[in-house]
């Protein structure tokens, strides 16, 4: 099996090609298509679709066009969340992935509508690609009021709220819902697609999904501290100044890094059951903050 570098080099262009082609072909209004595609095609690691595909590969599933469509549906949903998070009413960011955010480029109303359109289109692609109601149920739960959107509400509600700044349980829950749920869903959808029944493999993948999903938000918070805006492609050094409550503001730099290292070790060990290190290599993305 390929290592992660080889896997990304193979499938990232395939993902990008599918996104570019179908965002143009599947949307009747070409101006609106351009607005939607602007944020989707702005770059990014394609982390969630790659994790979905890598989980399929780890379960010896031969990746096909339907799987690519499902993976790209996940990316549309992720991009919708970024567009809305960047809005003035939310995080009020001017740059994302090194480019103007959607509302700065096109206007606030246009950005809201682009996000509104990407969410159902992503679900549509997942339904068409998976042909499996279970995968649709997994993703909709992951992004709904008890998932990503609920986590974003907790983030907004807790900003500048001193009563929760030392509440580690609250912060862990908020960060899990904001970020972990969608990453976990990417793994769970692949398990459902393959209809995997080996309980040991399912346990291992669920542990990987939890540790990666939990650790990724800590990593992202550390990026805000250790990288410049140019390196990160977005505004940095702003969370603490804006009264955000997260693992970094709770623990500080050194303890946050130790928490991240512990989660990485736990996640990698959980995958020992697999001969390939493909999924474990996703944790290597964190090296620049460790």
N, C-alpha and C positions, 0 to 999 in steps of 0.2 A: 504494500500500500504506500501511496505517496506520503511524504512529510508535509507539514503545513505550508511551507514555502511553495512547494510544487503544486499543492492543492489550490492555494490562492491564485497562483499564476495561471492555472488552468480555468478555474471557475469564476474568478472575478470578471474577466472580459466577457464571459458568457452571460453572467448576470447583467452587466452593464449594457450589453447588446440587446438583451431581451427588454430591459427597462426602456431604453431609448426607442426601440422599434414599436413597442406596444403602447407607450404613452402617446406616441404620434398617431398610431392607427386606431386605437380604441376610443379616442375622444373626438367628438364631431367638431367642436369649436376649436379651431387651430390656435387662436390667441390664448384661450384658456388652457389648452394643451401645453403651450409654451410656459405659461405661468406655473403649472403643476410640475412640469419637467425640470424647471430651473432649479428647484431645491433638491429634487431626486438625483439629478445628474451633476450636482455641485461637487461631488467627490464622496469621501467617507470610506470607511474600511469594509463596508458590506458585512459587518460582523455577524449579525443575526441570520441572514440567509446562508452565510458560510457555515455557521454552527449547525443549522438545520441540515445542510447537505453533508457536512462532516459526520454528523450523527448517523445519517443514513448509510454513509460509506463504512463507518465503524461497525454497523450491523450487517455488513456484506450485501447491502442493497445496491443494485446497479442504477445509478442516477440517470433519469430520463427527462424529456421535455416537460412533462407534467410536474416533476419535482422542481425544476427551474422556475416554473410559473408560480408554484406555491412559495418557494423561497423569495421570489420577487414581490409577492403579495405581502410577505412579512416586512420587506424593506419599505414598501409604500406606507404601511402603518407606522413604522418607526419614523419615517420622514414627516408624516402628518403631525406626530407628536412634537418633533423639533420645530416645525413652523409655528405651531401654537405656543410652545414654550417660549419662543423668541419674541412674541408679541409685546407691545408696550404694557398691556394689562398683566402680563406674567413676568418674565425675566427681563424684558426690555433690552434685548441684545441687537446690536447693529451688524455683527458679522457672525457667520457660521461657515465652517469649512473654508475659511479664508476668503469668502465672498460676502457681499451684502446679504443680509437676511431677506426673506421673501417680502416682508412688509416694507422694508427700506427700498427694495428694488421696484415693487409693483404697487404698493399701497396696502393699507391695513385691511380694508374690506376684501381686496383680492387675495391676500394671504390667508385670511380666515376661510374664504371659500375654497382655496386650493387645498388646505388641510381637510376641510369638510368633504371634499371630493376624493382625496387620496385614501381616506379611511374605508369607505364602502367599496371603492375599487379594489383595494387590497384584500378585503374579505371576499369579494367576487373572485379574484384570481385564486385565492386559497381554495375556495369551494370548487372551482373548475379544475384546478390542478390536483387536489387531493382526492376528490370524489368520495369524501369521507366526512360525515357529519361530525365525527369526533374531533377532527382537526379544527373545524370551524368553531366548535364549542370551546376548545382549549384556547384559541386565540382571542375570541370575544370575551371570555372570562378574564383573560390576562390583561386586557387593555381597558376593561370597564370600570365601574365604580368601586369594585373590590380588588382592582388591580392598578394599572398604570395611572389612570385618571384619578382614582382615589388617592394614590400616593402623591400626585401633583397637588391635589387639594390640600393634603396634610402639609406639604412643603409651603404652600402659599399661606395657609392658616397659621403656621408656626413661625413664619418670618417675623423677626423683631419681638418674639414672644419669649421672654426670659424664663417663664415657668417650665419650659421644656428643654432649655439649653443643656441641662445636666441629666436629662432623661434618656439614658442609653437605649432602653427598650423601645421607647417611642421613635427615636432616630433610626434604629435598625429596621423597625417596621416600615417607616416612611420610605427609607432608601430601598428596601426590598420591593415595595409596591411600585415605586417610581421606575426602577431599573431592572430589578431581578426578575419580575414577573414575565416580561417579554422574552428575556433570555431563556428562562426556564421553559416557557411555552415553545420556543424553537426546538428544544430537545424533546419535549413531550410529544410534539406533533410528529417528529420523526419516529419515535417509538410507536405511536399509533399507526403511522403509515406502514411500517414494516409488520405490525401486529406481533411485536417481540413478546415472547412468553418466558424467556429465561429470567427467572426472578433475580438472580445474582447480577446479570447485566443491567436489568432495569434499576436495581438498587444503586449500582455504580453510576449509571447515567444520571439518576436523580440527585445523587450526591454531587456529581460534577456540576449539574445545572444550578444547584443551590450555591455552591462555593463560588462558581464563576459569576453568577448573578449578583451575589452579595458583594464580592470583591470588586466588581467592575465599577460600582458607584464610588467605593473608596478610592480606587485608582483615578476616577474622573475628578474627584474632589482634590486629590493630590496634584493633578495636572494644573488645577487652578492656582496652585501655590508655587510649583517648581518650574513651570514653563512660562515663556513670554506669550503675549497675544499672537505674535507672528508664528511661533512654534505650534501653538495649539489651534490656530485658525479661528479663534474666537476670543472674546474678552476674558482676561484672567485676573487674578488678584482682586476679586470683587465679592466673593461669597461672604466673608467675614464682615467686610465693610457694609454690606447690605442687610446684615442681621440674619443671614441664613444659619440654620441649625443643621449640622451634619456631623459625620464621624470626625472630620478634621477639627472642627470647632470644639468638639467634645473632648478629644484625646490629644490633640496637638500633632505635630509632624512626626516625631519619632514613634510614638505609640500607634499612630495610624499606619505607619509603615510596618510595624511589627504585627498588627492585626491583619494587614494585607498578606504578609509573608506566611502567617499561620494558615490563612484560608487557601493560599496557593499550595502549600504542602499537603493540606487535607484533600484538596481537589485532585492533585496529581496522584496521591496514594489510592484514591478511590477508583482510579482507572487502571490499576495494575492488572485487572482481570482481562484487559484487552491486549492483544499482541502489538497493535499499532499504538504509537504515541501521538497520533494526529490530534485528538481532542486535548490531550495534556499540553500540547505545544501552544494552545491559545493563551495559556497563562504567561507565556514568554513576552506577550505584548506589554506587560507591566514593567519590563526591565528599566525603562527610562526614568521611572519615579522611585526605584528601589536603590 
